[in-house]
Amino acid sequence: MAVSMRDLDPAFTGSGQKAGLEIWRIENFRPAPVPKSSYGNFFMGDSYVILKTTASKSGALRHDIHYWLGKDTSQDEAGTAAVKTVELDAALGGRAVQYREVQGHETAKFLSYFKPCIIPQEGGVASGFKHAEAEEHKTRLFVCKGKHVVHVKEVPFARSSLSHDDIFILDTQSKIFQFNGSNSSIQERAKALEVLQYIKDTYHDGKCEIASIEDGKLMADAESGEFWGLFGGFAPLPRKTATNEDKCFDSYPTKLLCVEKGKAEPVEADSLTRDLLDTNKCYLLDCGLEMFVWMGRNTSLDERRSASGAAEELVRGPDRSKCHIIRVIEGFETVMFRSKFDSWPQTTDVAVSEDGRGKVAALLKRQGVDVKGLLKADPVKEEPQPYIDCTGNLQVWRVNGQEKILLPPSDQSKFYSGDCYIFHYSYPGEDKEEHLIGTWFGKQSVEEERASAISLASKVVESLKFLAAQARIYEGSEPIQFYSIFQSIIVLKGGLSDGYKNYVAEKQVPDETYQEDGVALFRVQGTGPDNMQAIQVDAVASSLNSSYCYILHSGSTVFTWSGGLANSDDQELVERQLDLIKPNLQSKTQKENVESEQFWDLLGGKSEYPSQKIVRSAESDPRLFSCTFSNGNLKVVEIYNFTQDDLMTEDIFILDCHSDIFVWVGQQVNSKDRMHALTIGEKFIEHDFLMEKLSREASIYIVMEGSEPPFFTRFFSWDSAKSSMHGNSFQRKLSILKNGGTPTLNKPKRRAPVSYGGRSSVPEKSQRSRSMSFSPDRVRVRGRSPAFNALAATFENANARNLSTPPPMVRKLYPKSVTPDSSKLASKSSAIASITAGFEKPGPARESNIPRSPKMNSGAPKPKLETNNKENSMTSRLETLTIEEDVKEGEAEDEGLPVYPYEHLKTTSSDPITDIDVTKREIYLSSEEFRENFGMAKDAFYKLPKWKQNKLKMALYLF
């Protein structure tokens, strides 16, 4: 399309360069900017042009242009608005989608810009009307229609306007009534309450009473009597009669017309295909409720104006009043438009449009206009964040047939590609413990065990009263949350399950199960110590990639290979993973292009290999859909510009982030539909409603209302009190409305922000990391500090250990850890020696979960741990210290209390101090003496917070 400055209206200069709304009103056939303070105020006698600019995750700007026509606007103004919309699109580079909006029949996308509704006012500019002046309050009756967005229309203030099917708002000077028709849905009633709130705030300054009237209550209460009294008393409501607005266009035949010289001529074809559209022409696709105008890239501005005029002519008339005109540019067609065709190619060349946008930008730049928004933006590079507390507890099971086998901590991070796994991760939430139950399917796993894994995971969720979030994850498509929870993962070839072994036997295929003494090649990847993976690949040269580092071993021979494009961080990850795969062997370093012959021999000789980094499916801008699932069929409706208030407790919603799919299930959803949540997510991926090439292996999360994880709520401005309220959507919003706009449920204060990225620079208790960066020989229990684990590990006992916390994990980990080796801890008493001697004793794994008691045993422990009961008592006391870490205790030096020697403070002292608080012995001991008795390095001890120093002191007295 040829572009010149005479085609660009001066009013549009510089528009669309930042995210947000811009509105112009047609005045004297020219667009005039509307002040932002007046956005959302529309006059029935006017026409408007509205530009919505959205910034995508990639940094690019996307534009939607709407022109709104009031019911009393003149034909000339309406025509001007249509033409100016085409011109504005040209000014933006010719790629915006354009919508015609008629008063009373606006699109859901348009109404979403002005939530909760628009209420057009009488008056106009060029149409001969004068804007309505402020006057005394006039009683008005509005009808509200819509489940997700609300169309509001003023109707005559008469009983005959009421019906059983709709919701009505009666606005009087002192009180606003909402009348809920008996046939209206809960969701419609809840949305109408938002309109009521808008009327209260806009026309009453938030100062008036409100009342909800239920259809059929008659004179049952005072408010119902007051409502019907305004209509002259109660009388039966008339039945609704059919009107032109109710005409159904579902059976309307789709027709394609070609526009030439301003006339639309039908295109004869057996089926609609993309090949029918010529880039040098404009076409109309008449679908009844929608009229699409398709404009080829090589068409002129005049041809596009002519096509728009032809579309206006076709929809003119009372029987097409609800029809929407949507104009699309070749290469930027909407999903709705493409779905009307029997076949549409997956990709299109849009290079010409990019060039056109550049030309427009150059023209505007010569006029002195900032064209930053028109130029193609560079993708925004963001380090993915897990948005989940990584200090929780983890249990992992391998699926074997119809059973699940609990894995010991040392094997929790080893996954076989031929097996399926279930994991249960519990972590501290805002005011309660949260749970994530997930299934992981290896690429070589069999379908029977995948189904078994889902069934077994569902039972775990059921045992948690359906309050846990669920995840279905495929190998190779793991989300960042999965990697952050496990931190270090090794994916091995083959499998250990009966399902995999039977598959190998039946298909007579080679068993590729990893052998420690065999030849194996691992690709190492990740972003850091808290997110690193070693993936076993085929041991051939073609598996190498210049962007990665690799580990190759054959028996006792180990090589590490660094690609020419790998960086120092990648090489450090190799060292860490080498400690897990081959911890006791010296490796031979190989660099790309200077490899030894032995290295190539193990890989079967040299061959070509790629150099580009493997690109994972990226997270896209989230889109929300309301779902209806019936008889195996899934129907979805997109919710534009969504907020938390759009999540209705009676419904199921899907949040599509492309790489991840979230299925949100409201509390009021019936049990049958709730059980289909995973199926709904799979159906959504299968149908690919947005035609965005969704991977069949995209991660699916099932999120229950009231237990939303932070990696879901981050897409909203979230108020957890709303999702924890009782009652249906209408009852909740009515309660909020009557309580001044805040939920009535009182929630505990939110915890301090959690460091989602792993290790924290400040040792605050709310930011404790589950990082495994410590000495290779040191026991590490999830969610506890290394120093406290050293004490706790001593008391781990198979018959006495508190089973609510998984056993300590024994792993060969990072050799560069700065944590002192436990074997080197100095000992100044036999009690301390017994502690350090017990560091190597991890407790056995447990499958059951028993709630931890928050109370300490009252009896003082004996000097020696002789029986299981005494061990249980000691373990309980240590566990209590973990739970009560939030209690902050001062030191004696800080509080002015006396300080006593350790020998007189301990419980086994022959000469104990009597005039002290025996429940807080630690506050009477100096930090320096404790450090000397415990044997910690001075700088390491004083880096601990005061509360943690005191907890370690308390543990010392148990001896």
Secondary structure, DSSP 8 states (H G I E B T S, - for coil): ----GGGS-GGGTTTTSSSEEEEEEEETTEEEE--GGGTT--BTT-EEEEEEEEE-TTS-EEEEEEEEE-TT--HHHHHHHHHHHHHHHHHTTS--EEEEEETT---HHHHHTTTT----BS--STTS-------S---EEEEEE-SSS-EEEEE-SSGGG--SSSEEEEE-SSEEEEEE-TTS-HHHHHHHHHHHHHHHHHHSTT-SEEEEEETT-TTSSHHHHHHHHHTTS----------GGG---TT---EEEEEETTEEEE---SS-BGGG--TTSEEEEE-SSEEEEEE-TT--HHHHHHHHHHHHHHH-SGGGTT-EEEEEETT---HHHHHTSSB--S----HHHHHHHHHHHHHHHHTT---TTTS------------S-SSSEEEEEEEETTEEEE--GGGTTEEETT-EEEEEEEEE-SSSEEEEEEEEE-TT--HHHHHHHHHHHHHHHHHTTT-SEEEEEETT---HHHHHHHSEEEEESS--SHHHHHHHHHHT-------TTSEEEEEEEEEETTEEEEEEE-SSGGG--TTSEEEEEETTEEEEEE-TT--HHHHHHHHHHHHHHSTTS-EEEEETT---HHHHHHTTS------S----------EEEEEEEETTEEEEEEETT--GGG--TTSEEEEE-SSEEEEEE-TTS-HHHHHTHHHHHHHHHHHTTT-S---TT-EEEEEETT---HHHHTTS---HHHHT--S-HHHHHHHHHHTTTS-S-----------TTSS-SS--GGG------S-TT--B-TTS-HHHHHHHHHT--TTTS-TTS---B-----TT--S--GGG---SSHHHHHHHHTTT--------------S--SS---SS--SHHHHHHHHHHHHHHHHGGG-----HHHHT-----HHHHSTT-SS---SS-GGGGGGGS-HHHHHHHHT--HHHHHHS-HHHHHHHHHHHHT-
